Amino acid sequence: MATAFSSDGSEIIQRSIEVSAIQASLEADLPSAYEIPRCVDFIRKNGYSKVALQFPDELLPDSSSIVKLLQQETSATVFILADTSYGSCCVDEIAAQHANADSIIHFGRACLSPTSRLPVLYVFGRRPIDEDHCCEIFQEFFGDSSKPVVVMYDVVYAHCVDSLARRLMEVLPVVVVSRIVDPAIDLGRNTLNLNNSRTSSGGDDDDGTDVDLALLSMSNTFCQFGRRFTIGCEHALEDYAVFYVGAQTTTLTNLMMTYNRCPFFTYDPEQRRSHRETLNVNRALMKRYYLIERARDANVVGIVAGTLGVRDYLTVINQLKTLLKKAGKKTYTFVVGKLNVAKLANFMEVDIYVLVSCPENSLIDSSEFYKPVVTPFEMEIACNRAREWTGEYVTDFRQILPGAAKHVELPSSDSEEREVPTDISLVTGKLRSLGRTEEASDVTASDALVRRDKMMTVGTVHANASEFLAGRSWQGLEQQLGQTPVAKAVEGRLGIAASYSGESTG
């Protein structure tokens, strides 16, 4: 029970607030739950002197105890990062750099997006799981089937994957277990190193480096969202089913959209529930294709930086600018932190937004927003004539950068060909062009006129946001320094809007 307002010591409004029962762990359990010896070794071995700790909201009750333990075991200065500007799954390198940290320890669930500025240690946590019940569910799903299975899991269950994999292989021989990769070491634009990991067969590697380099060069090795697995050469990926251990999160959504040709079966250890996922992926893909059509119709595009920590985010922003310029669209770049409807509603001149973010935060439902929000991959399909829609979906923007597996070069422009390709919009039914002619690019803003209808009415095309803002009847809050008269402060009303003190109730 929380008191919102009070007057003269009496409670006027009382509102019950549902708060999740999060209690700090027992002191004796902290070293094991948070892998304190591993954190201490990370700090000592590398000689770090100022370490930032990043916690999600549900782990904050234990944060002060973790700081105390680490400072007792090391000589480093350890501090807790405040609320992140984006998602807690991403490493907040910017906030750590503001405090001159030389390393970060990230606790809890992570999107495993590669970073570029500071060394990072990931401590996922050890969520409990009933392996007996999980094996029973697996037996119900695949006991009478000969279909090969790929086992994927939330990062908080990575600690038990070895013992769980051995038991699942007793039920079904053809079981491929994905492994969490270490995003701290990069083996290239499209692949990540797997030091201290094991192969999909469950065997141990010496250090994993040589084996992984060979595996990653094979076409039957897949690495997405910090998870890698290798399937047999006798099978195609669509021949496999996916058994996912974890809750219904954005990680699962991304996996289902990426591997949309595979049936998904899930088991939630916390709720002890299992599902054969019935998400209509085709319907979801068609919704995304509708947004691609909206992107083709757009004239002004806002590029929203939804992360400042994922490696190559500036590269993809520059690539988008080049792509959109060749498509004849104006662009503006925004850094607004966590997205909400009110923030993006301030820029009504923008027709559509493209969000550059980590894979787990890039797929957002923009139905409540005034303008659609798409991913870099969707914008590429809309504006790159060399890329075709095949039903394959990419949520990791690093996959479309030069050198990556999903990169498609822009078609070379022929200097002699001055015609702009046109087609019919599936949304408006009107004729549209992709790109601009050389003559159109030479027209200045003051001379740009467009015919609106048969009445030969013309309207000025605004070349930039400042002209659009100048034509608005409401331009937001203005300071008006020196124009507002100074008024003497007076005592206001007491009470609540339903019944102020001194107000007649008749």
Residue pairs with C-beta under 8 A, 6 or more apart in sequence:
1 14
1 15
1 16
1 17
2 14
2 15
2 16
2 17
3 11
3 13
3 14
4 12
4 13
4 14
4 15
5 12
5 13
5 496
6 12
7 494
7 495
7 501
12 495
12 496
13 496
20 58
22 58
22 61
23 61
24 61
24 62
24 65
25 33
25 61
25 62
25 65
27 65
30 36
30 62
30 65
30 66
30 69
31 37
31 69
32 126
33 62
33 125
33 126
34 62
34 66
34 107
34 123
34 125
35 123
36 66
36 69
36 70
36 73
38 121
38 123
39 70
39 105
39 121
39 123
40 70
40 73
40 74
42 48
42 103
42 105
42 121
43 51
43 70
43 74
43 76
43 103
44 74
46 103
46 119
48 76
48 102
48 103
48 119
49 75
49 76
49 77
49 102
50 76
50 77
50 79
50 99
50 100
50 101
50 102
50 103
51 70
51 76
51 77
51 78
51 79
51 101
51 102
51 103
51 104
51 105
52 79
52 80
52 81
52 95
52 96
52 99
52 101
52 103
52 104
52 105
53 63
53 66
53 67
53 70
53 78
53 79
53 80
53 81
53 104
53 105
53 107
54 80
54 81
54 84
54 88
54 91
54 92
54 96
54 104
54 105
54 106
54 107
55 62
55 63
55 80
55 81
55 88
55 107
55 108
56 88
56 107
56 108
56 109
57 88
58 108
59 107
59 108
59 125
63 80
64 80
66 107
67 78
67 79
67 80
70 76
70 78
71 77
71 78
79 99
79 101
81 92
81 95
81 96
81 99
81 104
82 95
84 90
84 92
84 95
85 92
85 94
85 95
85 308
85 337
85 338
86 92
86 306
86 307
86 308
86 309
86 337
86 338
86 357
86 358
86 361
87 111
87 338
87 357
87 358
87 360
87 361
88 108
88 109
89 109
89 110
89 111
89 358
89 360
89 361
90 110
90 111
90 113
90 307
90 309
90 310
90 358
90 361
91 104
91 106
91 110
91 113
91 115
91 118
91 120
91 309
92 104
92 309
93 104
93 115
93 116
93 117
93 118
93 308
93 309
94 308
94 309
96 104
96 118
97 117
97 118
101 118
102 118
102 119
103 118
103 119
103 120
103 121
104 118
104 119
104 120
104 121
105 120
105 121
105 123
106 120
106 121
106 122
106 123
107 123
107 125
108 123
108 124
108 125
108 156
109 124
109 125
109 154
109 155
109 156
109 249
109 251
110 122
110 124
110 155
110 226
111 225
111 226
111 251
111 358
111 359
111 360
111 361
112 122
112 155
112 180
112 181
112 183
112 225
112 226
112 227
113 183
113 226
113 307
113 309
113 310
113 311
113 358
113 359
114 183
114 184
114 186
114 192
114 310
114 311
114 398
115 183
115 184
115 309
115 310
115 311
116 311
116 312
117 309
119 184
120 183
120 184
121 184
122 155
122 182
124 155
124 156
124 158
124 159
125 156
126 156
126 159
126 160
127 154
127 156
127 157
127 269
127 270
128 269
129 157
129 160
129 164
129 245
129 269
130 269
130 272
131 160
131 163
131 164
131 167
133 272
134 164
134 245
134 267
134 269
135 164
135 167
135 168
135 171
137 267
137 274
138 168
138 171
138 172
138 243
138 267
139 171
140 274
141 241
141 243
141 265
141 274
141 276
142 149
142 171
142 172
142 241
142 243
142 265
143 171
143 172
145 172
145 241
146 174
147 239
147 240
147 241
148 172
148 174
148 175
148 176
148 231
148 232
148 235
148 239
148 240
148 241
149 168
149 172
149 174
149 175
149 176
149 240
149 241
149 242
149 243
150 176
150 177
150 178
150 229
150 231
150 240
150 241
150 242
150 243
150 262
151 161
151 164
151 165
151 168
151 175
151 176
151 177
151 178
151 242
151 243
151 244
151 245
152 178
152 227
152 229
152 242
152 243
152 244
152 245
152 255
153 161
153 178
153 244
153 245
153 246
154 245
154 246
154 247
154 249
154 251
155 180
155 226
156 246
157 164
157 245
157 246
157 269
158 180
161 177
161 179
162 198
162 202
164 245
165 175
165 177
165 202
166 202
168 175
168 177
168 243
169 175
169 202
174 232
176 200
176 229
176 230
176 231
176 232
176 240
177 200
177 202
177 229
178 200
178 227
178 228
178 229
179 194
179 197
179 198
179 199
179 200
179 227
179 228
179 229
180 197
180 226
180 227
181 192
181 193
181 194
181 197
181 223
181 226
181 227
181 228
182 192
182 193
182 194
182 195
182 196
182 197
183 192
183 226
184 193
185 192
185 193
185 195
186 192
186 193
186 311
187 193
187 212
187 213
187 216
188 216
188 403
189 312
189 398
189 401
189 402
189 403
189 404
190 223
190 398
190 399
190 403
190 404
190 405
191 216
191 223
192 223
192 226
192 228
193 208
193 209
193 212
194 208
194 212
194 228
195 207
195 208
195 209
196 207
196 208
197 205
197 208
197 212
197 228
198 204
198 205
198 208
199 205
199 211
199 215
199 230
200 229
200 230
205 211
205 212
215 221
215 228
215 230
216 223
216 228
218 230
220 230
220 231
220 232
220 233
221 228
221 229
221 230
222 228
222 229
222 230
222 231
222 237
224 254
224 255
224 258
224 259
224 396
225 251
225 254
225 255
225 258
225 359
225 360
225 396
231 237
231 240
237 259
237 261
237 262
238 261
238 262
240 262
241 262
241 263
241 264
241 265
242 255
242 259
242 262
242 263
242 264
242 265
243 265
243 266
243 267
244 252
244 255
244 264
244 265
244 266
244 267
245 266
245 267
245 269
246 252
246 266
246 268
246 269
247 268
247 270
247 271
248 266
248 268
249 360
250 360
250 361
250 363
251 360
252 264
252 266
252 277
253 279
253 363
254 359
254 360
254 363
254 395
255 264
256 264
256 277
256 279
256 281
257 281
257 284
257 285
257 363
257 393
257 395
258 393
258 394
258 395
260 281
260 282
260 285
260 391
260 392
260 393
263 276
263 277
264 276
264 277
264 279
265 274
265 275
265 276
265 277
266 274
266 275
266 277
267 273
267 274
268 274
285 391
285 393
288 374
288 378
288 393
289 389
290 427
291 366
291 372
291 374
291 378
292 374
292 378
292 381
292 382
292 389
293 382
293 425
293 426
293 427
294 351
294 352
294 372
294 374
294 427
295 301
295 352
295 354
295 372
295 374
295 378
295 379
295 382
295 383
296 382
296 383
296 425
296 432
296 434
297 351
297 425
297 427
297 428
297 432
298 329
298 351
298 352
299 329
299 330
299 351
300 329
300 330
300 331
300 332
300 349
300 350
300 351
301 324
301 329
301 330
301 331
301 332
301 350
301 351
301 352
301 353
301 354
301 379
302 331
302 332
302 333
302 334
302 344
302 347
302 350
302 352
302 353
302 354
302 371
303 317
303 320
303 321
303 331
303 332
303 333
303 334
303 353
303 354
303 356
304 333
304 334
304 335
304 336
304 339
304 344
304 353
304 354
304 355
304 356
304 373
305 313
305 317
305 333
305 334
305 335
305 356
306 339
306 355
306 356
306 357
306 358
306 361
306 362
307 313
307 356
307 357
307 358
307 361
308 335
310 357
310 358
310 398
311 398
312 397
312 398
312 401
313 356
313 397
315 401
316 356
316 376
316 397
316 398
316 400
316 401
317 333
317 356
319 376
319 400
319 401
319 402
320 331
320 354
320 356
320 376
320 379
321 331
321 333
322 410
323 379
323 380
323 383
323 384
323 410
324 330
324 331
324 379
324 383
325 331
326 383
326 410
326 413
326 435
327 382
327 383
327 434
327 435
328 420
328 433
328 434
328 435
328 436
328 440
329 383
330 463
330 464
332 347
332 350
332 465
334 347
334 353
336 343
336 344
337 343
339 355
339 364
339 373
341 368
341 369
341 370
344 350
344 353
344 369
344 370
344 371
344 373
345 369
345 370
346 476
347 465
348 370
348 468
348 472
349 462
349 465
349 468
349 469
350 371
351 371
352 371
352 372
352 373
352 374
353 366
353 369
353 371
353 372
353 373
353 374
354 373
354 374
354 375
354 376
354 378
354 379
355 361
355 362
355 364
355 373
355 374
355 375
356 362
356 376
356 397
359 395
359 396
362 375
362 376
362 395
362 397
363 375
363 395
364 373
366 372
366 373
374 382
375 394
375 395
375 397
376 397
376 400
377 393
377 394
377 395
377 397
377 399
377 400
377 406
380 387
380 400
380 408
381 387
381 388
381 389
383 434
384 408
384 410
384 411
385 411
385 421
385 434
386 408
386 409
386 410
386 411
387 408
394 400
394 406
398 404
399 405
399 406
399 407
400 406
400 407
400 408
401 407
418 437
418 438
418 439
419 437
420 433
420 434
420 435
420 436
420 437
421 433
421 434
421 435
422 431
422 432
422 433
422 434
423 431
423 432
423 434
424 430
424 431
424 432
425 431
425 432
444 463
445 461
445 462
445 463
445 464
445 467
448 460
448 461
448 463
449 458
449 459
449 460
449 461
450 458
450 459
450 461
451 457
451 458
452 458
452 459
462 468
462 471
469 475
493 500
493 501
493 502
493 503
494 500
494 501
494 502
495 501
495 503
499 505
